[in-house]
Amino acid sequence: MSAISSQRNTESLPANKEERLRAYLRRQTAEGNGEVYFKSKFIADDVGLSPKEIGALMCKLCDSATELSIEKWSYTSATTWRVTADS
């Protein structure tokens, strides 16, 4: 992904890293029928964060994002996260 494309993806997201990730996850669960699986390294460019930052924020969001259910789903070379939208 080019730097210009990555910049465009993050322009519409909130400046706060946690809110940026939360908004991305809400959008992805809405598009994915209420459920999405991902590895941090595959969404890093879309969110404008490093995989390490995403992993740390996911742990925080597990407790604070009441509109989302977040769980570590599996681990094969990197954590796979499962996110579902709470009704």
C-alpha positions as CSV (number, residue, x, y, z in Angstrom):
1,M,0.0,0.0,0.0
2,S,1.4,3.4,-0.9
3,A,1.9,6.2,1.6
4,I,-0.7,8.3,-0.2
5,S,-3.3,5.5,-0.1
6,S,-2.5,4.9,3.6
7,Q,-2.8,8.6,4.4
8,R,-6.2,8.7,2.7
9,N,-7.4,5.7,4.7
10,T,-6.5,7.4,8.0
11,E,-7.8,10.9,7.2
12,S,-11.4,10.0,8.0
13,L,-10.4,8.3,11.3
14,P,-10.3,10.0,14.7
15,A,-6.9,11.3,15.8
16,N,-6.9,9.4,19.1
17,K,-5.3,6.0,18.5
18,E,-7.8,4.0,20.6
19,E,-10.8,5.8,19.1
20,R,-9.3,5.3,15.6
21,L,-9.0,1.5,16.2
22,R,-12.5,1.3,17.8
23,A,-14.1,3.2,14.8
24,Y,-12.3,0.8,12.4
25,L,-13.5,-2.3,14.3
26,R,-17.1,-1.0,14.4
27,R,-17.0,-0.4,10.6
28,Q,-15.5,-3.8,9.9
29,T,-18.0,-5.6,12.0
30,A,-20.9,-3.8,10.3
31,E,-19.5,-4.8,6.9
32,G,-18.8,-8.4,8.1
33,N,-22.2,-9.3,9.3
34,G,-21.3,-8.5,12.9
35,E,-18.1,-10.5,13.1
36,V,-14.5,-10.1,11.9
37,Y,-11.3,-12.0,12.4
38,F,-7.9,-10.4,11.8
39,K,-4.2,-10.2,12.7
40,S,-2.8,-6.9,13.7
41,K,-0.1,-6.9,11.0
42,F,-2.8,-7.1,8.2
43,I,-4.8,-4.1,9.4
44,A,-1.9,-1.9,10.4
45,D,-1.8,0.2,7.2
46,D,-5.6,0.6,7.2
47,V,-5.6,2.0,10.8
48,G,-2.3,3.9,10.6
49,L,-0.8,2.1,13.6
50,S,1.9,-0.4,14.1
51,P,1.0,-4.1,14.8
52,K,2.5,-3.7,18.3
53,E,0.3,-0.6,19.0
54,I,-2.8,-2.5,17.7
55,G,-2.0,-5.4,20.0
56,A,-1.7,-3.2,23.0
57,L,-4.8,-1.3,22.2
58,M,-6.8,-4.4,21.6
59,C,-6.1,-5.5,25.2
60,K,-7.4,-2.1,26.4
61,L,-10.5,-2.3,24.2
62,C,-11.4,-5.7,25.6
63,D,-12.4,-3.9,28.8
64,S,-13.5,-0.5,27.5
65,A,-15.4,-1.2,24.2
66,T,-18.9,-2.1,25.5
67,E,-20.3,-2.1,21.9
68,L,-17.8,-4.8,20.8
69,S,-16.8,-8.2,22.1
70,I,-13.1,-8.7,21.6
71,E,-11.2,-11.9,22.2
72,K,-7.9,-13.5,21.4
73,W,-9.0,-16.2,19.0
74,S,-5.8,-18.1,18.2
75,Y,-2.1,-17.8,17.9
76,T,-0.2,-18.9,14.8
77,S,2.8,-16.7,14.2
78,A,0.7,-13.8,15.5
79,T,-2.5,-13.3,17.5
80,T,-5.7,-13.7,15.6
81,W,-8.4,-11.4,17.1
82,R,-12.1,-12.1,16.9
83,V,-14.4,-9.1,17.2
84,T,-18.1,-9.2,17.2
85,A,-20.7,-6.4,17.5
86,D,-22.8,-6.6,20.6
87,S,-26.5,-6.0,19.9
